[in-house]
Amino acid sequence: MDNHTRIAEYFKEIETIKEHNGYFCSVEDALTVVILGSVCGLRNVNQIHQWATNSRVSKFLSKHFEIKNVPCYYWLLCLLKIIKPSSLNKCLINWVQSFLPNGVKGLTLSFDGKTVRSTGKMEKYEKPLHIIRAHIAEFGVTLSGQKVNDKTNEIPAMREMIELLN
């Protein structure tokens, strides 16, 4: 099994909010580029795009992941925006679990709620953004994350996340 299949196979079930035929770049290829860039420590889509369009990296992506064309920055953003977050979350959980010995059995799963403070002052948010994440303590890996409407909704969101992880 090649590298392309190993990453892309976990995103075959990705759902989008509208049709995309993958003419220039598939959603799976865009996610592969973003994941690889994130693993390399890049923090945003702009940095990931600059990295992916570097000639050495482009050759690497083509040779090892069969990604012949890296979309322009704008199109990469467009592809990421049409992905349904819940679908992406499920695919990422399956992908991360594939690295764990025997899944998550016997490991400590901890939950952490956060308020993204900078969103409190942004016009597009009525209230600050609240998120809850599930971590595997032994590995320091975030297995799942989910937006919650309010701090009081963390426990129901945690129950949903546990169901999703099962």
C-alpha angles and dihedrals in degrees: 000000000000128000093256092057093045094060102027095049090068090057099048090101094052113136124215132198091233139018120280120180096196093235096157103008131000124230088243091055091048090051091048090054092047093047093048091047091049091049087053088058099257111150107203142023093258092058091043092051093049089049094047094050093053107114095238093048092045090055090048092050091048095048101041104026103026091237102147098173128037108203122235117269094261094050092046088056091047091053092050092048094057093058116104107236094219090053092048090049092054092048093048091049091053091047095049092045089056089067094052122090108246092352114272097320112132094011127115113253112197129183127215129186121206137182114216097223098196090062092065090074098041116105096223092060120070090194132014115282115257122200135180123204135193114219132191099224098202093057102029089233126144106226099182142359133193138182116238126199096228140357089258091061095063097099096052089045089050090053090051090049092051090051090049091050092050 
